[in-house]
Amino acid sequence: MSTGARAGTGARAAGGGDFVLGIDVGGTKIAVATATRAGRVLKSDRIDTLAPYGAKQAVERALRTADRLRAETSAETGGVCLGAGAVSPGVVHEDRIMFAPNIPGWEDLALPALVRDGLGLSTVACANDVRAGGVAEARWGALRDADPGIFLSLGTGIAAAVIVGGRVLGGAHGAAGEIGYLVHDAGDTAGVASGRAPLEEYAAGSGLARRGAEVLGGAPDAAELFASADPRARELVTDALDRLAVQVANMAVVLDPRRIAVGGGMMASAGRIMAALDPRLREMVPFPPELVVAHYLEDSALYGALALILDEVAPTDT
C-alpha cells in the first residue's frame, strides 16, 4: 500500500530485535517513533515544527530526534534499524514536494534523499501524510474491511485518503484526495492555479484561525474557536463545518464508501464535527456510509509512516 517516493531496497533479513523508524512532519508538530516489525511502537517523541523558521531546521530537528530514538531503541532491544518511513503534507516526489505551502521551503526538499543520507539508511519510504494515514487505518484501524473506505483528516489542512481493494488510491499524479482544493461555493473564482485552496482556507484549522483573527481580533487557534462561547466564533465554526459537511457528502455520493473514518487535530472537538457531518450524509447520500472516529485520532500519519516502511522491509509478522 505504499503511496509515495521510495529510496533504496534490499534490507537484510531481520533479527528478533530489529525495528523501523517512522517520521511525520506536519504543519504544527513533528512526531517520530520506532516500532517492531509487527507495528508495535517502542519509543516515540513529539516536537514542535516551528514552521515559520523554515524547512531546513524542521528536517534537521526531525532527523536528530529520529537518530536519538534509533540509538535508544537499539540499546534496549539489541536490534538495528531496518529503514525509515517519512510522511509530510503535499505530493511527495523524489526531488520535490508539491502543494505543501505551510512550511517555507518545504516544496524544494528532496525528502527521500534527506532521510536516507541524514540517517545513513539504504531503505526509505516517503509519502503524503494523509494517504499514509489511510494505510494505517486500513491495516490496523477503523477502516479494516471497509471497501471502499475514506479516511478524512481534519487538522492544519484538510485532505482525504480513498481506500479501494485494501489499497490507497494515488491518482494519476499522486494527488487523489486533495479535497482542500475543492470549490466550496460559486463565489470561488481563485483556486489551485492561483495558489489557493478554497475549502482548506475556509474550514481547516489554519483557515479557521485566520478567519477567527479577522472576526474576533487577536490570534485564536481552531481549538479556542471551537471552545468559545462568543456567538461570532460559534457562527464561524458552524458555518465552516456545514460547508465541510456538504463536500464530504458530495464525496460520498461519488465514491459510495462503506465507511468514513475521521481523524486529525481538529477531532479534539469530535462531538461537534461528527454532529455536523452525520445529518448531511444521511440526508444526501443514496447509501449513507458508516461514519466513525478514526482509530488513530492524531497519530494516523505516524502509524502510516511505519506501515509504509514495514511494507518495504518485508516483515514476517504483520
Summary of the structure (lengths in Angstrom):
residues: 318
radius of gyration: 19.2
end to end distance: 13.4
largest distance: 60.1
contacts: 1188
relative contact order: 0.18
helix: 43%
strand: 20%
